[in-house]
Amino acid sequence: MKYFFDGLPADLPETEASLFRSRIDQICQDLIEHYKKDPGDLYLSFGRPNSVSPVPEMKKTLPAQEEETLPGNSLSAVAPKYRFEQLVLPQSVLDDIQHKISLFQLKSKVFEEWGLKEIEPYPRSALNFHGAPGTGKTMAAHAIAQLLGKKIILATYAEIESKYHGDGPKNVKAVFKKAEEEDAILFIDEADSLLSQRLSNVTQGSEQAINSMRSQLLICLEKFSGLVIFSTNFVKQYDKAFETRVSNIEFKMPDADARAKIWKHHLPDTLPLQTDVDVDILAKEIDDICGRDIKNAVIDAALKVAYAQAHNGRTDPIGMADLKDSILRIKAARIKKEGTPLSAEETERIEAQLQAKFRKDKSPAPKKHKGAKRR
């Protein structure tokens, strides 16, 4: 059965709109239970008082966005963009990834021949990549798909979550079903909102919708016989039920050796370079940068030199000074924008202080002693 709501104010806060839709949904379910049948598509209008539109006319004027398709019906599997050999990560991280995905290379032997399918009927692997932006999480997902000879479905939390009450769990189910049908790797970005703890003391429809999404995700993880990779830049306190179902892999900022390799990967032989360009010096002198910073710096330097050659009469190719200037400006802008991130200990301490203050503010007033007088 479909519910169509026409006429909700455009400036109505989403929390109130979700609560409103939740209550109307419950009323419709009560009607179905009362009449013991599905009335079909139900059209409800909330417009001007004393104005009644016949159902056919309402159906014609429904906004197009009300009939949007679920993400699982629109997302498609694509060929991976990167090879596993292109990954520049600490060897311990590479070994951890290969160990986790070996399930799909050894599934027949371990679960069929060795009989472990009796204790795990749905062999699957769920990975959670977490770390700072630009450290290679999305690239690693593509590289894993290439290594396993599979395509990849790319989805974000924003695409799965829906402002329409009840659609979130359907969207979660739809993307997992799509990955099953196409035998593809499922990659879900911005996943911290999906994996964090379910809400207690639910009072609003929007909170119930969030809990429903997370519960549906748990069900899908149990029955999904493939590989799903979650990715997040911000690790929250995950739900205990998810912690036992996903393997966490941290992507740290690259060290000097890794930075040198990344610089080398991003300077192809066809790129015109001066003889003074030295990736080892770049890697040692400029730290606290990620792979994305290096890629952007190479592109920025190349564009500036090409422009100077076309408009300012420059004749020499890209030099060390060009690359240094670009990466230092990118680093300075990133630090100015993001600031220095808090450590895990600092984050826990601040959260504890906030929770203590919240409990103090919400605590009931102390009881007056007998005989106490009001001042």
C-alpha positions as CSV (number, residue, x, y, z in Angstrom):
1,M,0.0,0.0,0.0
2,K,1.3,3.5,-0.8
3,Y,0.6,6.7,1.1
4,F,0.7,10.0,-0.6
5,F,0.9,13.2,1.5
6,D,0.1,16.3,-0.5
7,G,0.3,19.8,1.0
8,L,2.8,19.6,3.9
9,P,4.4,23.0,4.4
10,A,7.8,23.4,2.8
11,D,9.2,25.0,5.9
12,L,8.0,22.3,8.3
13,P,11.1,20.9,10.2
14,E,11.9,17.4,9.2
15,T,11.7,16.0,12.7
16,E,8.1,17.2,13.0
17,A,7.3,16.0,9.5
18,S,8.6,12.5,10.3
19,L,6.6,12.4,13.5
20,F,3.5,13.5,11.6
21,R,4.0,10.8,8.9
22,S,4.6,8.2,11.5
23,R,1.3,8.9,13.2
24,I,-0.6,8.9,9.9
25,D,1.1,5.6,9.0
26,Q,-0.1,4.1,12.2
27,I,-3.7,5.3,11.6
28,C,-3.6,3.7,8.1
29,Q,-2.4,0.4,9.5
30,D,-5.2,0.5,12.1
31,L,-7.7,1.0,9.3
32,I,-6.3,-2.0,7.4
33,E,-6.5,-4.1,10.5
34,H,-10.0,-3.0,11.2
35,Y,-11.3,-3.9,7.7
36,K,-9.0,-6.9,7.3
37,K,-8.1,-6.0,3.8
38,D,-5.7,-3.8,1.8
39,P,-7.6,-0.7,0.5
40,G,-5.0,-0.3,-2.3
41,D,-3.3,3.0,-2.9
42,L,-4.5,5.5,-0.3
43,Y,-4.5,9.2,-1.2
44,L,-4.6,11.8,1.5
45,S,-4.6,15.5,1.0
46,F,-3.7,18.2,3.5
47,G,-4.5,21.4,1.7
48,R,-7.0,24.3,2.3
49,P,-10.0,23.7,4.6
50,N,-13.3,22.8,2.8
51,S,-11.4,21.8,-0.4
52,V,-11.9,18.2,-1.5
53,S,-10.2,16.8,-4.5
54,P,-11.3,13.5,-6.1
55,V,-8.7,10.7,-6.0
56,P,-8.0,10.7,-9.8
57,E,-7.2,14.4,-9.7
58,M,-5.0,14.1,-6.7
59,K,-3.0,11.3,-8.4
60,K,-2.4,13.5,-11.4
61,T,-1.0,16.3,-9.3
62,L,1.3,14.3,-7.1
63,P,4.8,15.7,-7.0
64,A,7.2,13.6,-9.0
65,Q,9.6,13.2,-6.0
66,E,6.9,11.3,-4.1
67,E,7.1,8.4,-6.5
68,E,10.9,8.1,-6.5
69,T,12.4,4.7,-6.9
70,L,14.5,3.0,-4.2
71,P,18.3,3.4,-4.5
72,G,18.6,-0.4,-5.1
73,N,16.6,0.0,-8.3
74,S,18.8,2.8,-9.6
75,L,22.3,1.9,-8.4
76,S,24.3,-0.3,-10.8
77,A,27.5,-2.3,-10.4
78,V,30.5,-0.7,-12.2
79,A,33.9,-1.9,-13.0
80,P,36.6,-1.1,-10.4
81,K,38.8,1.9,-11.2
82,Y,41.9,0.8,-9.4
83,R,44.1,-2.3,-9.2
84,F,45.2,-3.9,-5.9
85,E,48.9,-3.3,-6.9
86,Q,48.2,0.4,-6.9
87,L,47.5,0.5,-3.2
88,V,50.1,2.1,-1.0
89,L,49.4,1.1,2.5
90,P,51.4,-0.3,5.4
91,Q,52.1,-4.0,4.9
92,S,50.2,-4.9,8.0
93,V,47.1,-3.3,6.6
94,L,47.5,-5.0,3.2
95,D,48.0,-8.3,4.9
96,D,44.9,-7.7,7.1
97,I,42.8,-6.9,4.0
98,Q,44.0,-10.0,2.1
99,H,43.3,-12.2,5.0
100,K,39.7,-10.9,5.4
101,I,38.9,-11.3,1.7
102,S,40.5,-14.7,1.4
103,L,37.1,-16.1,2.4
104,F,35.9,-15.6,-1.1
105,Q,38.9,-17.3,-2.6
106,L,38.8,-20.3,-0.2
107,K,35.0,-20.5,0.4
108,S,34.5,-23.8,-1.5
109,K,37.3,-25.5,0.4
110,V,36.6,-24.2,3.9
111,F,32.8,-24.2,3.9
112,E,32.0,-27.0,1.5
113,E,34.8,-29.5,1.8
114,W,35.6,-28.9,5.4
115,G,31.9,-28.6,6.4
116,L,31.9,-25.2,8.1
117,K,28.7,-24.3,6.3
118,E,26.9,-26.2,9.0
119,I,27.9,-23.5,11.5
120,E,27.8,-20.6,9.0
121,P,25.2,-21.0,6.2
122,Y,25.9,-17.5,4.9
123,P,29.6,-17.1,4.5
124,R,30.3,-13.4,4.2
125,S,32.7,-10.7,5.1
126,A,32.0,-7.2,6.3
127,L,34.8,-4.7,6.6
128,N,34.7,-1.2,8.1
129,F,37.4,1.1,6.8
130,H,37.9,4.1,9.0
131,G,40.4,6.9,8.9
132,A,41.1,10.5,7.8
133,P,39.8,11.7,4.4
134,G,42.1,10.9,1.5
135,T,43.9,8.0,3.0
136,G,42.7,5.5,0.4
137,K,39.5,3.9,1.7
138,T,37.5,4.2,-1.5
139,M,40.5,3.3,-3.6
140,A,41.0,0.2,-1.5
141,A,37.4,-0.9,-2.1
142,H,37.8,-0.6,-5.8
143,A,41.2,-2.5,-5.6
144,I,39.5,-5.3,-3.6
145,A,36.8,-5.7,-6.3
146,Q,39.5,-5.9,-9.0
147,L,41.4,-8.5,-7.0
148,L,38.3,-10.7,-6.6
149,G,37.3,-10.2,-10.2
150,K,34.0,-8.5,-9.3
151,K,32.2,-5.3,-10.0
152,I,31.4,-2.8,-7.3
153,I,28.2,-1.0,-6.2
154,L,28.9,2.4,-4.7
155,A,26.3,3.9,-2.2
156,T,26.3,6.5,0.4
157,Y,24.4,6.9,3.6
158,A,22.6,9.9,2.1
159,E,21.3,7.8,-0.7
160,I,20.1,5.1,1.6
161,E,18.5,7.3,4.2
162,S,15.2,8.8,3.1
163,K,13.0,11.7,4.3
164,Y,10.0,9.5,3.6
165,H,9.0,7.6,6.7
166,G,9.5,3.8,6.2
167,D,11.7,4.0,3.1
168,G,15.1,3.8,4.9
169,P,14.8,0.0,5.8
170,K,13.5,-0.7,2.3
171,N,16.5,1.1,0.8
172,V,18.9,-0.9,3.0
173,K,17.3,-4.1,1.8
174,A,17.2,-3.0,-1.8
175,V,21.0,-2.2,-2.0
176,F,21.9,-5.6,-0.5
177,K,19.5,-7.3,-2.9
178,K,21.1,-5.5,-5.8
179,A,24.6,-6.6,-4.7
180,E,23.4,-10.2,-4.4
181,E,21.8,-10.2,-7.9
182,E,24.9,-8.7,-9.6
183,D,27.4,-10.7,-7.5
184,A,29.1,-7.4,-6.7
185,I,31.1,-5.8,-3.9
186,L,28.8,-3.4,-1.9
187,F,30.6,-0.3,-0.7
188,I,28.7,2.1,1.6
189,D,30.3,5.4,2.3
190,E,29.5,7.8,5.2
191,A,28.5,4.7,7.2
192,D,29.1,5.9,10.8
193,S,25.4,6.9,11.0
194,L,24.4,3.4,10.1
195,L,26.7,1.6,12.4
196,S,26.3,3.7,15.5
197,Q,24.2,2.7,18.5
198,R,20.5,2.3,18.1
199,L,18.5,5.0,20.0
200,S,16.8,4.3,23.3
201,N,13.8,6.2,24.7
202,V,12.5,6.8,21.2
203,T,9.9,9.6,21.2
204,Q,9.8,10.8,17.6
205,G,9.1,9.1,14.3
206,S,12.4,10.2,12.9
207,E,14.2,8.3,15.7
208,Q,12.1,5.2,15.1
209,A,13.1,5.4,11.4
210,I,16.8,5.5,12.3
211,N,16.4,2.5,14.6
212,S,14.5,0.6,11.9
213,M,17.3,1.2,9.3
214,R,19.9,-0.1,11.7
215,S,17.8,-3.2,12.6
216,Q,17.3,-3.9,8.9
217,L,21.0,-3.6,8.3
218,L,21.7,-6.2,10.9
219,I,19.2,-8.6,9.2
220,C,20.8,-8.0,5.8
221,L,24.3,-8.6,7.2
222,E,23.2,-11.9,8.6
223,K,21.8,-13.2,5.3
224,F,24.2,-11.5,2.8
225,S,26.6,-14.0,1.3
226,G,29.0,-11.5,-0.2
227,L,31.4,-8.7,0.7
228,V,30.2,-5.4,2.1
229,I,32.6,-2.6,2.9
230,F,31.7,0.3,5.1
231,S,33.7,3.5,5.1
232,T,33.8,6.5,7.5
233,N,36.0,9.4,8.3
234,F,34.5,9.7,11.8
235,V,34.3,6.7,14.1
236,K,31.4,6.9,16.5
237,Q,30.5,4.5,19.3
238,Y,29.3,1.6,17.3
239,D,26.4,-0.6,18.2
240,K,27.6,-3.8,19.9
241,A,25.7,-5.9,17.4
242,F,27.7,-4.4,14.6
243,E,31.0,-4.7,16.4
244,T,30.7,-8.5,16.2
245,R,29.8,-8.5,12.6
246,V,32.3,-6.2,11.0
247,S,36.1,-6.2,10.9
248,N,37.6,-2.8,11.6
249,I,40.6,-1.7,9.5
250,E,42.2,1.7,10.2
251,F,43.7,3.8,7.4
252,K,46.3,6.1,8.8
253,M,48.2,9.0,7.3
254,P,51.1,7.7,5.2
255,D,54.6,7.7,6.6
256,A,57.7,9.0,4.7
257,D,58.3,5.7,2.8
258,A,54.6,5.5,1.8
259,R,54.6,9.2,0.7
260,A,57.6,8.6,-1.5
261,K,55.8,5.7,-3.2
262,I,52.6,7.8,-3.6
263,W,54.5,10.7,-5.1
264,K,56.2,8.3,-7.6
265,H,52.8,6.7,-8.6
266,H,51.4,10.2,-9.3
267,L,54.3,11.3,-11.5
268,P,53.9,9.3,-14.8
269,D,56.7,9.0,-17.3
270,T,54.7,11.2,-19.8
271,L,54.7,14.1,-17.3
272,P,57.4,16.7,-18.2
273,L,59.7,17.1,-15.2
274,Q,62.8,18.9,-14.4
275,T,65.8,17.0,-13.3
276,D,65.7,18.4,-9.8
277,V,62.4,16.6,-8.9
278,D,63.2,14.2,-6.1
279,V,60.3,12.2,-4.5
280,D,62.4,11.1,-1.5
281,I,63.1,14.8,-0.6
282,L,59.4,15.7,-1.1
283,A,58.4,12.8,1.2
284,K,60.8,13.6,4.0
285,E,60.4,17.4,4.0
286,I,56.6,17.6,3.8
287,D,54.7,15.3,6.2
288,D,51.1,15.1,7.5
289,I,49.7,14.8,4.0
290,C,47.5,12.1,2.5
291,G,47.4,10.5,-0.9
292,R,44.7,12.8,-2.1
293,D,46.7,15.8,-1.1
294,I,49.6,14.5,-3.3
295,K,47.4,13.8,-6.2
296,N,45.8,17.3,-6.0
297,A,49.3,18.9,-5.7
298,V,50.6,17.2,-8.9
299,I,47.5,18.2,-10.8
300,D,47.6,21.8,-9.5
301,A,51.3,22.1,-10.3
302,A,50.8,20.7,-13.8
303,L,47.9,23.1,-14.6
304,K,49.9,26.1,-13.4
305,V,53.0,25.3,-15.4
306,A,50.8,24.5,-18.5
307,Y,49.1,27.9,-18.1
308,A,52.4,29.7,-17.7
309,Q,53.7,28.0,-20.9
310,A,50.6,29.0,-22.8
311,H,50.3,32.6,-21.6
312,N,53.5,33.8,-19.9
313,G,56.2,32.4,-22.2
314,R,57.5,29.8,-19.8
315,T,59.5,27.1,-21.5
316,D,60.8,24.8,-18.6
317,P,58.8,21.8,-17.4
318,I,57.4,21.1,-13.9
319,G,60.1,21.6,-11.3
320,M,60.7,20.8,-7.6
321,A,59.6,24.3,-6.6
322,D,56.3,23.9,-8.4
323,L,55.4,20.7,-6.6
324,K,56.6,22.1,-3.2
325,D,54.5,25.2,-3.7
326,S,51.4,23.3,-4.6
327,I,51.6,20.7,-1.8
328,L,52.4,23.3,0.9
329,R,49.5,25.5,-0.2
330,I,47.2,22.5,-0.1
331,K,48.5,21.5,3.3
332,A,48.1,25.0,4.7
333,A,44.6,25.3,3.4
334,R,43.6,21.9,4.9
335,I,45.0,22.7,8.3
336,K,43.4,26.1,8.3
337,K,40.0,24.7,7.4
338,E,40.0,21.5,9.6
339,G,42.2,22.5,12.5
340,T,44.1,20.0,14.6
341,P,42.0,16.8,15.2
342,L,41.4,15.7,18.7
343,S,43.0,12.6,20.0
344,A,40.8,9.6,21.0
345,E,41.5,10.4,24.7
346,E,40.6,14.0,24.3
347,T,37.3,13.1,22.5
348,E,36.4,10.6,25.3
349,R,37.1,13.2,28.0
350,I,35.0,15.9,26.3
351,E,32.1,13.5,25.7
352,A,32.2,12.4,29.4
353,Q,32.1,16.0,30.5
354,L,29.2,16.8,28.2
355,Q,27.3,13.7,29.5
356,A,28.0,14.6,33.1
357,K,26.7,18.1,32.5
358,F,23.6,16.8,30.7
359,R,22.8,14.5,33.7
360,K,23.3,17.4,36.1
361,D,21.0,19.7,34.1
362,K,18.3,17.0,33.9
363,S,18.5,15.9,37.5
364,P,15.4,16.6,39.6
365,A,15.5,19.4,42.1
366,P,16.5,18.4,45.7
367,K,13.6,17.7,48.1
368,K,12.9,20.3,50.7
369,H,13.3,19.2,54.4
370,K,10.2,19.2,56.5
371,G,9.7,22.6,58.0
372,A,11.7,24.4,55.3
373,K,10.2,27.7,54.5
374,R,10.0,29.3,51.1
375,R,12.0,32.4,50.8
